[in-house]
Amino acid sequence: MWGMAHMDEWRPVMAMLVFNLISAVMTALVKEALQQGLNSLVLITLRQFVATVFLAPIAYFKERNTRPKFTLDMFVYHFFSAALGAALSQYTFFYGLKFTTATFAITFANMAPVLTFLISIALRVESLNMKSKAGTAKILGTLMSFGGVLLLSLYKGVAVTHAAALSSSAHHAANSSQVGTTTDKKTWMLGTVSLLANCLFFSFWLLLQSRLTKKYPALYSSTAIMFFFSMLQAGALTVTIERHSSVWIVTRRLEILTILYSGIMASAAGFLIMTWCVHKRGPVFTAAFVPIIQIMVAIIDFFFLHEQIYLGSILGSALMIFGLYLLLWGKKKDAAACCTDNKQVDEEADNKQ
């Protein structure tokens, strides 16, 4: 009995670690594909098309007897879920990724748990007791995370991977020249603002998804519907913005691989994992695993994309990650206290009877 309960507690953790690995590989692939000229809106549209085609048959057969009725209320929920979690969130992330680096983009995504927590407090989804240890941990964690973001953004420091990067000096020199010409202050700032918008959209999606999973518990069908709506949204936006039909022509092997991997693994499998974790453990828990992606992306960046790792990135990331897990610890303490209070109320009610 204890073993089953212990296993149930660890399943969301293992699921999020798998999601992190999928996201890290996807980030590296997308960065390379965008640099080769793949249009970000076309990528989103085709990615969601692949995800819809892959997931729709599974959802139809698996949940055909348990799927709730699709009402107008559910249409509105799924429409905004698609806009926030798939179309807008992905577009702003890819735009920011294009004008920064993979490591910086995924590091900036660490702001998502903090923003999710702050928005949750504003909407009264999360509680905050300033006098308790859990409340103090949440506040300190939030402040440390913001401090990490500031350190990451304002301080670069020396390269700590110079010696290891010498073995690929020719490749790295070419990359450095390209980065230097494309990521000036203006474009870097645009990329940073876009990544901040991505964090906001992702945070709102997590909060919306926590309500949607309760109203429409058919996870496979709900995710497939979200992909279908986001495909239409991204496709309409692409046709409106991009006047040349040539942007839809995808011939490079890396671009095709990126679209297929992003659609099947990052969208279909990844969003199912996230939705399930939101349903099981809540939006703040799910968002708190984002920092682990950064470590995986940094490893991929260094060994495969040959990007340098700087002291400012390490210090800022460490401060941010420590703050995020302090925030998660505070949330866990609050949840444990809430369970204890509910148990005492139930016991008092039983005694009165």
DOMARPA-881141 format. One record per residue (C-alpha): residue in one letter; x, y, z; residue number from 1. Coordinates in Angstrom, 1 decimal, decimal comma, always signed. Layout:
BEGIN
+------+--------+--------+--------+-----+
: code :      X :      Y :      Z : pos :
+------+--------+--------+--------+-----+
:    A :      X :      Y :      Z : NUM :
...
+------+--------+--------+--------+-----+
//
This chain:
BEGIN
+------+--------+--------+--------+-----+
: code :      X :      Y :      Z : pos :
+------+--------+--------+--------+-----+
:    M :   +0,0 :   +0,0 :   +0,0 :   1 :
:    W :   +2,8 :   +2,4 :   +0,9 :   2 :
:    G :   +4,8 :   +1,4 :   -2,1 :   3 :
:    M :   +1,9 :   +2,2 :   -4,5 :   4 :
:    A :   +1,3 :   +5,6 :   -2,8 :   5 :
:    H :   +5,0 :   +6,4 :   -3,0 :   6 :
:    M :   +5,1 :   +5,4 :   -6,7 :   7 :
:    D :   +2,1 :   +7,6 :   -7,4 :   8 :
:    E :   +3,9 :  +10,5 :   -5,8 :   9 :
:    W :   +7,0 :  +10,1 :   -8,0 :  10 :
:    R :   +5,2 :   +9,5 :  -11,3 :  11 :
:    P :   +4,7 :  +13,2 :  -12,0 :  12 :
:    V :   +8,3 :  +13,9 :  -11,2 :  13 :
:    M :   +9,5 :  +11,2 :  -13,6 :  14 :
:    A :   +7,0 :  +12,4 :  -16,2 :  15 :
:    M :   +8,3 :  +16,0 :  -16,0 :  16 :
:    L :  +12,0 :  +14,8 :  -16,3 :  17 :
:    V :  +11,0 :  +13,0 :  -19,6 :  18 :
:    F :   +9,3 :  +16,2 :  -20,8 :  19 :
:    N :  +12,4 :  +18,2 :  -20,0 :  20 :
:    L :  +14,6 :  +15,9 :  -22,1 :  21 :
:    I :  +12,1 :  +16,1 :  -25,0 :  22 :
:    S :  +12,0 :  +19,9 :  -24,7 :  23 :
:    A :  +15,8 :  +20,2 :  -24,6 :  24 :
:    V :  +16,3 :  +18,3 :  -27,8 :  25 :
:    M :  +13,5 :  +20,2 :  -29,5 :  26 :
:    T :  +15,0 :  +23,6 :  -28,5 :  27 :
:    A :  +18,4 :  +22,6 :  -30,0 :  28 :
:    L :  +16,7 :  +21,4 :  -33,3 :  29 :
:    V :  +14,5 :  +24,5 :  -33,6 :  30 :
:    K :  +17,5 :  +26,8 :  -33,1 :  31 :
:    E :  +19,4 :  +25,2 :  -35,9 :  32 :
:    A :  +16,4 :  +25,0 :  -38,2 :  33 :
:    L :  +15,5 :  +28,7 :  -37,7 :  34 :
:    Q :  +19,1 :  +29,7 :  -38,4 :  35 :
:    Q :  +18,9 :  +27,8 :  -41,7 :  36 :
:    G :  +15,8 :  +29,8 :  -42,7 :  37 :
:    L :  +12,8 :  +27,9 :  -41,5 :  38 :
:    N :   +9,8 :  +30,3 :  -40,9 :  39 :
:    S :   +8,7 :  +30,1 :  -37,3 :  40 :
:    L :   +5,0 :  +30,5 :  -38,1 :  41 :
:    V :   +5,2 :  +27,7 :  -40,7 :  42 :
:    L :   +7,0 :  +25,6 :  -38,1 :  43 :
:    I :   +4,2 :  +26,1 :  -35,6 :  44 :
:    T :   +1,5 :  +25,4 :  -38,2 :  45 :
:    L :   +3,1 :  +22,2 :  -39,5 :  46 :
:    R :   +4,2 :  +21,1 :  -36,1 :  47 :
:    Q :   +0,6 :  +21,3 :  -34,8 :  48 :
:    F :   -0,7 :  +19,6 :  -38,0 :  49 :
:    V :   +1,6 :  +16,6 :  -37,3 :  50 :
:    A :   +0,6 :  +16,5 :  -33,7 :  51 :
:    T :   -3,1 :  +16,6 :  -34,6 :  52 :
:    V :   -2,8 :  +13,8 :  -37,2 :  53 :
:    F :   -0,8 :  +11,7 :  -34,7 :  54 :
:    L :   -3,0 :  +12,2 :  -31,6 :  55 :
:    A :   -6,5 :  +12,5 :  -33,0 :  56 :
:    P :   -6,9 :   +8,7 :  -33,9 :  57 :
:    I :   -5,5 :   +7,7 :  -30,5 :  58 :
:    A :   -7,9 :  +10,2 :  -28,7 :  59 :
:    Y :  -10,9 :   +9,0 :  -30,8 :  60 :
:    F :  -10,5 :   +5,3 :  -30,0 :  61 :
:    K :   -9,2 :   +5,6 :  -26,4 :  62 :
:    E :  -11,9 :   +8,0 :  -25,2 :  63 :
:    R :  -14,9 :   +7,4 :  -27,5 :  64 :
:    N :  -17,0 :   +6,1 :  -24,6 :  65 :
:    T :  -15,8 :   +8,5 :  -21,9 :  66 :
:    R :  -15,4 :  +11,8 :  -23,8 :  67 :
:    P :  -17,7 :  +14,5 :  -22,3 :  68 :
:    K :  -20,0 :  +16,5 :  -24,5 :  69 :
:    F :  -18,3 :  +19,3 :  -26,4 :  70 :
:    T :  -20,3 :  +22,4 :  -25,5 :  71 :
:    L :  -19,9 :  +26,1 :  -26,4 :  72 :
:    D :  -18,2 :  +26,6 :  -23,0 :  73 :
:    M :  -15,7 :  +23,9 :  -23,9 :  74 :
:    F :  -15,1 :  +25,5 :  -27,3 :  75 :
:    V :  -14,1 :  +28,8 :  -25,7 :  76 :
:    Y :  -11,8 :  +27,1 :  -23,2 :  77 :
:    H :  -10,1 :  +25,1 :  -25,9 :  78 :
:    F :   -9,8 :  +28,1 :  -28,2 :  79 :
:    F :   -8,0 :  +30,1 :  -25,6 :  80 :
:    S :   -5,9 :  +27,1 :  -24,5 :  81 :
:    A :   -4,7 :  +26,7 :  -28,1 :  82 :
:    A :   -4,0 :  +30,5 :  -28,4 :  83 :
:    L :   -2,1 :  +30,7 :  -25,1 :  84 :
:    G :   -0,3 :  +27,4 :  -24,9 :  85 :
:    A :   +0,4 :  +26,6 :  -28,5 :  86 :
:    A :   +0,1 :  +29,5 :  -30,9 :  87 :
:    L :   +1,2 :  +32,6 :  -29,0 :  88 :
:    S :   +3,5 :  +30,8 :  -26,5 :  89 :
:    Q :   +5,4 :  +28,9 :  -29,3 :  90 :
:    Y :   +5,6 :  +31,9 :  -31,6 :  91 :
:    T :   +7,1 :  +34,2 :  -28,9 :  92 :
:    F :   +9,5 :  +31,5 :  -27,8 :  93 :
:    F :  +10,7 :  +30,8 :  -31,3 :  94 :
:    Y :  +11,0 :  +34,5 :  -32,1 :  95 :
:    G :  +13,1 :  +35,1 :  -28,9 :  96 :
:    L :  +15,2 :  +32,0 :  -29,7 :  97 :
:    K :  +16,0 :  +33,3 :  -33,1 :  98 :
:    F :  +17,5 :  +36,5 :  -31,8 :  99 :
:    T :  +19,3 :  +35,1 :  -28,7 : 100 :
:    T :  +20,8 :  +31,7 :  -28,0 : 101 :
:    A :  +19,3 :  +28,4 :  -27,0 : 102 :
:    T :  +20,7 :  +28,5 :  -23,5 : 103 :
:    F :  +19,6 :  +32,1 :  -22,9 : 104 :
:    A :  +16,1 :  +31,4 :  -24,2 : 105 :
:    I :  +15,6 :  +28,3 :  -22,0 : 106 :
:    T :  +17,1 :  +30,1 :  -19,0 : 107 :
:    F :  +14,7 :  +33,0 :  -19,4 : 108 :
:    A :  +11,9 :  +30,4 :  -19,5 : 109 :
:    N :  +12,7 :  +29,8 :  -15,8 : 110 :
:    M :  +10,7 :  +32,9 :  -15,1 : 111 :
:    A :   +7,5 :  +31,0 :  -15,9 : 112 :
:    P :   +7,2 :  +29,3 :  -12,4 : 113 :
:    V :   +7,7 :  +32,7 :  -10,7 : 114 :
:    L :   +5,1 :  +34,4 :  -12,9 : 115 :
:    T :   +2,7 :  +31,5 :  -12,5 : 116 :
:    F :   +3,0 :  +31,8 :   -8,7 : 117 :
:    L :   +2,5 :  +35,6 :   -8,7 : 118 :
:    I :   -0,5 :  +35,4 :  -11,1 : 119 :
:    S :   -1,9 :  +32,5 :   -9,0 : 120 :
:    I :   -1,7 :  +34,7 :   -5,9 : 121 :
:    A :   -3,4 :  +37,6 :   -7,7 : 122 :
:    L :   -6,2 :  +35,3 :   -8,9 : 123 :
:    R :   -6,3 :  +33,6 :   -5,5 : 124 :
:    V :   -5,5 :  +30,2 :   -6,9 : 125 :
:    E :   -2,5 :  +30,0 :   -4,6 : 126 :
:    S :   -2,4 :  +31,0 :   -0,9 : 127 :
:    L :   +0,3 :  +33,0 :   +0,8 : 128 :
:    N :   +0,7 :  +33,2 :   +4,5 : 129 :
:    M :   +3,5 :  +35,7 :   +5,2 : 130 :
:    K :   +3,9 :  +34,5 :   +8,8 : 131 :
:    S :   +4,5 :  +30,8 :   +8,0 : 132 :
:    K :   +7,8 :  +29,2 :   +7,0 : 133 :
:    A :   +6,2 :  +28,1 :   +3,7 : 134 :
:    G :   +5,1 :  +31,7 :   +3,0 : 135 :
:    T :   +8,6 :  +33,0 :   +3,8 : 136 :
:    A :  +10,2 :  +30,4 :   +1,5 : 137 :
:    K :   +7,8 :  +31,4 :   -1,3 : 138 :
:    I :   +8,7 :  +35,1 :   -1,0 : 139 :
:    L :  +12,5 :  +34,4 :   -0,7 : 140 :
:    G :  +12,3 :  +32,0 :   -3,6 : 141 :
:    T :  +10,6 :  +34,6 :   -5,8 : 142 :
:    L :  +13,1 :  +37,3 :   -4,9 : 143 :
:    M :  +16,0 :  +35,0 :   -5,6 : 144 :
:    S :  +14,6 :  +34,0 :   -8,9 : 145 :
:    F :  +14,2 :  +37,6 :  -10,0 : 146 :
:    G :  +17,8 :  +38,3 :   -8,8 : 147 :
:    G :  +19,0 :  +35,4 :  -10,9 : 148 :
:    V :  +17,2 :  +36,8 :  -14,0 : 149 :
:    L :  +18,8 :  +40,2 :  -13,4 : 150 :
:    L :  +22,3 :  +38,7 :  -12,9 : 151 :
:    L :  +21,8 :  +36,6 :  -16,0 : 152 :
:    S :  +20,7 :  +39,6 :  -18,1 : 153 :
:    L :  +23,2 :  +42,2 :  -16,9 : 154 :
:    Y :  +26,4 :  +40,2 :  -16,2 : 155 :
:    K :  +28,1 :  +38,0 :  -18,8 : 156 :
:    G :  +31,5 :  +37,3 :  -17,2 : 157 :
:    V :  +34,3 :  +35,2 :  -18,5 : 158 :
:    A :  +33,8 :  +32,1 :  -20,7 : 159 :
:    V :  +34,2 :  +29,0 :  -18,5 : 160 :
:    T :  +34,3 :  +26,5 :  -21,4 : 161 :
:    H :  +37,1 :  +28,1 :  -23,4 : 162 :
:    A :  +39,5 :  +25,2 :  -23,0 : 163 :
:    A :  +36,9 :  +22,6 :  -24,0 : 164 :
:    A :  +35,7 :  +24,7 :  -26,9 : 165 :
:    L :  +39,2 :  +24,9 :  -28,5 : 166 :
:    S :  +38,8 :  +21,5 :  -30,0 : 167 :
:    S :  +36,0 :  +22,9 :  -32,2 : 168 :
:    S :  +37,5 :  +26,4 :  -32,6 : 169 :
:    A :  +36,9 :  +26,7 :  -36,3 : 170 :
:    H :  +33,2 :  +25,8 :  -36,0 : 171 :
:    H :  +32,9 :  +28,1 :  -32,9 : 172 :
:    A :  +34,5 :  +31,0 :  -34,7 : 173 :
:    A :  +32,0 :  +30,7 :  -37,5 : 174 :
:    N :  +29,1 :  +30,6 :  -35,0 : 175 :
:    S :  +30,6 :  +33,6 :  -33,1 : 176 :
:    S :  +30,8 :  +35,7 :  -36,2 : 177 :
:    Q :  +27,2 :  +34,9 :  -37,2 : 178 :
:    V :  +25,9 :  +35,6 :  -33,7 : 179 :
:    G :  +27,9 :  +38,9 :  -33,5 : 180 :
:    T :  +26,2 :  +40,1 :  -36,7 : 181 :
:    T :  +22,7 :  +39,1 :  -35,9 : 182 :
:    T :  +22,3 :  +39,6 :  -32,2 : 183 :
:    D :  +23,1 :  +43,3 :  -31,7 : 184 :
:    K :  +21,6 :  +45,2 :  -28,8 : 185 :
:    K :  +18,3 :  +46,0 :  -30,6 : 186 :
:    T :  +17,6 :  +42,4 :  -31,8 : 187 :
:    W :  +18,7 :  +41,0 :  -28,5 : 188 :
:    M :  +16,3 :  +43,2 :  -26,6 : 189 :
:    L :  +13,5 :  +42,2 :  -29,0 : 190 :
:    G :  +14,3 :  +38,6 :  -28,3 : 191 :
:    T :  +14,3 :  +39,2 :  -24,6 : 192 :
:    V :  +10,9 :  +41,0 :  -24,6 : 193 :
:    S :   +9,5 :  +38,1 :  -26,7 : 194 :
:    L :  +10,8 :  +35,5 :  -24,2 : 195 :
:    L :   +9,2 :  +37,5 :  -21,4 : 196 :
:    A :   +5,9 :  +37,4 :  -23,3 : 197 :
:    N :   +6,4 :  +33,7 :  -23,8 : 198 :
:    C :   +6,6 :  +33,2 :  -20,0 : 199 :
:    L :   +3,4 :  +35,2 :  -19,5 : 200 :
:    F :   +1,5 :  +33,2 :  -22,1 : 201 :
:    F :   +2,8 :  +29,9 :  -20,7 : 202 :
:    S :   +1,8 :  +30,9 :  -17,1 : 203 :
:    F :   -1,7 :  +31,8 :  -18,2 : 204 :
:    W :   -2,0 :  +28,6 :  -20,1 : 205 :
:    L :   -1,0 :  +26,5 :  -17,1 : 206 :
:    L :   -3,6 :  +28,2 :  -15,0 : 207 :
:    L :   -6,3 :  +27,9 :  -17,7 : 208 :
:    Q :   -5,3 :  +24,2 :  -18,1 : 209 :
:    S :   -5,8 :  +23,5 :  -14,4 : 210 :
:    R :   -9,4 :  +24,5 :  -14,8 : 211 :
:    L :   -9,9 :  +22,8 :  -18,2 : 212 :
:    T :   -8,7 :  +19,4 :  -17,0 : 213 :
:    K :  -11,4 :  +19,5 :  -14,4 : 214 :
:    K :  -14,2 :  +20,5 :  -16,8 : 215 :
:    Y :  -13,1 :  +18,3 :  -19,7 : 216 :
:    P :  -11,1 :  +15,3 :  -18,2 : 217 :
:    A :  -10,6 :  +13,6 :  -21,5 : 218 :
:    L :   -6,9 :  +14,5 :  -21,8 : 219 :
:    Y :   -6,2 :  +12,9 :  -25,2 : 220 :
:    S :   -9,2 :  +14,5 :  -26,9 : 221 :
:    S :   -8,6 :  +17,8 :  -25,2 : 222 :
:    T :   -5,0 :  +18,0 :  -26,3 : 223 :
:    A :   -5,9 :  +16,9 :  -29,9 : 224 :
:    I :   -8,6 :  +19,6 :  -30,1 : 225 :
:    M :   -6,1 :  +22,2 :  -28,8 : 226 :
:    F :   -3,6 :  +21,3 :  -31,5 : 227 :
:    F :   -6,2 :  +21,5 :  -34,2 : 228 :
:    F :   -7,3 :  +25,0 :  -33,1 : 229 :
:    S :   -3,7 :  +26,2 :  -32,8 : 230 :
:    M :   -2,9 :  +24,8 :  -36,2 : 231 :
:    L :   -5,8 :  +26,9 :  -37,7 : 232 :
:    Q :   -4,7 :  +30,0 :  -35,6 : 233 :
:    A :   -1,1 :  +29,7 :  -36,7 : 234 :
:    G :   -2,0 :  +29,0 :  -40,3 : 235 :
:    A :   -4,3 :  +32,0 :  -40,5 : 236 :
:    L :   -1,6 :  +34,2 :  -39,0 : 237 :
:    T :   +1,0 :  +32,8 :  -41,4 : 238 :
:    V :   -1,2 :  +33,5 :  -44,5 : 239 :
:    T :   -1,9 :  +37,0 :  -43,2 : 240 :
:    I :   +1,8 :  +38,0 :  -42,5 : 241 :
:    E :   +3,7 :  +36,0 :  -45,1 : 242 :
:    R :   +2,7 :  +36,9 :  -48,6 : 243 :
:    H :   +5,1 :  +34,5 :  -50,4 : 244 :
:    S :   +3,9 :  +30,9 :  -50,7 : 245 :
:    S :   +7,6 :  +29,8 :  -50,9 : 246 :
:    V :   +7,8 :  +29,9 :  -47,1 : 247 :
:    W :   +5,7 :  +26,7 :  -47,0 : 248 :
:    I :   +8,2 :  +24,8 :  -49,0 : 249 :
:    V :  +10,3 :  +22,6 :  -46,6 : 250 :
:    T :  +13,0 :  +20,5 :  -48,2 : 251 :
:    R :  +16,0 :  +20,4 :  -45,9 : 252 :
:    R :  +16,5 :  +17,2 :  -43,9 : 253 :
:    L :  +16,9 :  +19,2 :  -40,6 : 254 :
:    E :  +13,7 :  +21,2 :  -41,1 : 255 :
:    I :  +11,7 :  +18,0 :  -41,8 : 256 :
:    L :  +13,2 :  +16,3 :  -38,8 : 257 :
:    T :  +12,5 :  +19,3 :  -36,6 : 258 :
:    I :   +8,8 :  +19,5 :  -37,7 : 259 :
:    L :   +8,3 :  +15,8 :  -37,2 : 260 :
:    Y :  +10,1 :  +15,7 :  -33,8 : 261 :
:    S :   +8,4 :  +18,8 :  -32,6 : 262 :
:    G :   +4,9 :  +17,6 :  -33,7 : 263 :
:    I :   +5,1 :  +14,0 :  -32,4 : 264 :
:    M :   +7,4 :  +14,3 :  -29,4 : 265 :
:    A :   +7,3 :  +17,9 :  -28,2 : 266 :
:    S :   +3,7 :  +18,6 :  -29,0 : 267 :
:    A :   +1,8 :  +15,3 :  -28,8 : 268 :
:    A :   +3,8 :  +13,6 :  -26,1 : 269 :
:    G :   +5,0 :  +16,7 :  -24,3 : 270 :
:    F :   +1,7 :  +18,5 :  -23,9 : 271 :
:    L :   +0,0 :  +15,3 :  -22,8 : 272 :
:    I :   +2,7 :  +14,9 :  -20,1 : 273 :
:    M :   +2,3 :  +18,5 :  -19,0 : 274 :
:    T :   -1,5 :  +18,4 :  -19,0 : 275 :
:    W :   -1,5 :  +15,2 :  -16,9 : 276 :
:    C :   +1,0 :  +16,7 :  -14,4 : 277 :
:    V :   -1,1 :  +19,9 :  -14,1 : 278 :
:    H :   -4,1 :  +17,6 :  -13,4 : 279 :
:    K :   -2,2 :  +15,6 :  -10,8 : 280 :
:    R :   +0,0 :  +18,2 :   -9,0 : 281 :
:    G :   -1,1 :  +21,7 :  -10,2 : 282 :
:    P :   +0,4 :  +24,4 :  -12,4 : 283 :
:    V :   +3,1 :  +25,7 :  -10,0 : 284 :
:    F :   +4,5 :  +22,1 :   -9,6 : 285 :
:    T :   +4,6 :  +21,6 :  -13,4 : 286 :
:    A :   +6,2 :  +25,0 :  -14,0 : 287 :
:    A :   +8,9 :  +24,4 :  -11,4 : 288 :
:    F :  +10,5 :  +21,7 :  -13,5 : 289 :
:    V :  +11,3 :  +24,1 :  -16,3 : 290 :
:    P :  +14,9 :  +24,9 :  -14,9 : 291 :
:    I :  +16,0 :  +21,3 :  -15,5 : 292 :
:    I :  +15,6 :  +21,9 :  -19,2 : 293 :
:    Q :  +18,2 :  +24,6 :  -19,0 : 294 :
:    I :  +20,9 :  +22,1 :  -17,8 : 295 :
:    M :  +20,1 :  +19,7 :  -20,6 : 296 :
:    V :  +20,1 :  +22,5 :  -23,2 : 297 :
:    A :  +23,4 :  +23,8 :  -22,0 : 298 :
:    I :  +25,0 :  +20,4 :  -22,4 : 299 :
:    I :  +23,5 :  +20,0 :  -25,9 : 300 :
:    D :  +24,6 :  +23,6 :  -26,8 : 301 :
:    F :  +28,2 :  +23,0 :  -25,7 : 302 :
:    F :  +28,8 :  +19,6 :  -27,2 : 303 :
:    F :  +26,7 :  +19,8 :  -30,3 : 304 :
:    L :  +26,0 :  +23,4 :  -31,1 : 305 :
:    H :  +29,5 :  +24,5 :  -29,7 : 306 :
:    E :  +28,1 :  +27,6 :  -27,9 : 307 :
:    Q :  +30,2 :  +29,1 :  -25,1 : 308 :
:    I :  +29,0 :  +28,9 :  -21,4 : 309 :
:    Y :  +29,8 :  +32,1 :  -19,4 : 310 :
:    L :  +30,2 :  +32,7 :  -15,7 : 311 :
:    G :  +27,2 :  +35,0 :  -15,5 : 312 :
:    S :  +25,0 :  +32,3 :  -16,9 : 313 :
:    I :  +26,2 :  +29,8 :  -14,3 : 314 :
:    L :  +25,8 :  +32,2 :  -11,4 : 315 :
:    G :  +22,4 :  +33,6 :  -12,5 : 316 :
:    S :  +21,1 :  +30,2 :  -13,3 : 317 :
:    A :  +22,2 :  +28,7 :  -10,0 : 318 :
:    L :  +20,5 :  +31,6 :   -8,1 : 319 :
:    M :  +17,4 :  +31,3 :  -10,2 : 320 :
:    I :  +17,1 :  +27,5 :   -9,8 : 321 :
:    F :  +17,7 :  +27,6 :   -6,0 : 322 :
:    G :  +15,0 :  +30,2 :   -5,7 : 323 :
:    L :  +12,6 :  +28,2 :   -7,8 : 324 :
:    Y :  +13,0 :  +25,1 :   -5,7 : 325 :
:    L :  +12,7 :  +27,1 :   -2,5 : 326 :
:    L :   +9,4 :  +28,3 :   -4,0 : 327 :
:    L :   +8,5 :  +24,6 :   -4,7 : 328 :
:    W :   +9,4 :  +23,6 :   -1,1 : 329 :
:    G :   +7,1 :  +26,3 :   +0,3 : 330 :
:    K :   +4,3 :  +25,1 :   -1,9 : 331 :
:    K :   +4,8 :  +21,5 :   -0,8 : 332 :
:    K :   +4,8 :  +22,6 :   +2,9 : 333 :
:    D :   +1,5 :  +24,5 :   +2,3 : 334 :
:    A :   +0,0 :  +21,4 :   +0,6 : 335 :
:    A :   +1,0 :  +19,2 :   +3,5 : 336 :
:    A :   -0,5 :  +21,7 :   +6,1 : 337 :
:    C :   -3,7 :  +21,9 :   +4,1 : 338 :
:    C :   -4,0 :  +18,1 :   +4,0 : 339 :
:    T :   -3,4 :  +18,0 :   +7,8 : 340 :
:    D :   -6,1 :  +20,6 :   +8,4 : 341 :
:    N :   -8,6 :  +18,8 :   +6,2 : 342 :
:    K :   -7,9 :  +15,5 :   +8,0 : 343 :
:    Q :   -8,5 :  +17,2 :  +11,4 : 344 :
:    V :  -11,8 :  +18,6 :  +10,1 : 345 :
:    D :  -12,9 :  +15,2 :   +8,9 : 346 :
:    E :  -12,0 :  +13,6 :  +12,2 : 347 :
:    E :  -13,9 :  +16,2 :  +14,2 : 348 :
:    A :  -16,9 :  +15,7 :  +12,0 : 349 :
:    D :  -16,7 :  +11,9 :  +12,5 : 350 :
:    N :  -16,4 :  +12,4 :  +16,3 : 351 :
:    K :  -19,5 :  +14,6 :  +16,4 : 352 :
:    Q :  -21,5 :  +11,9 :  +14,5 : 353 :
+------+--------+--------+--------+-----+
//
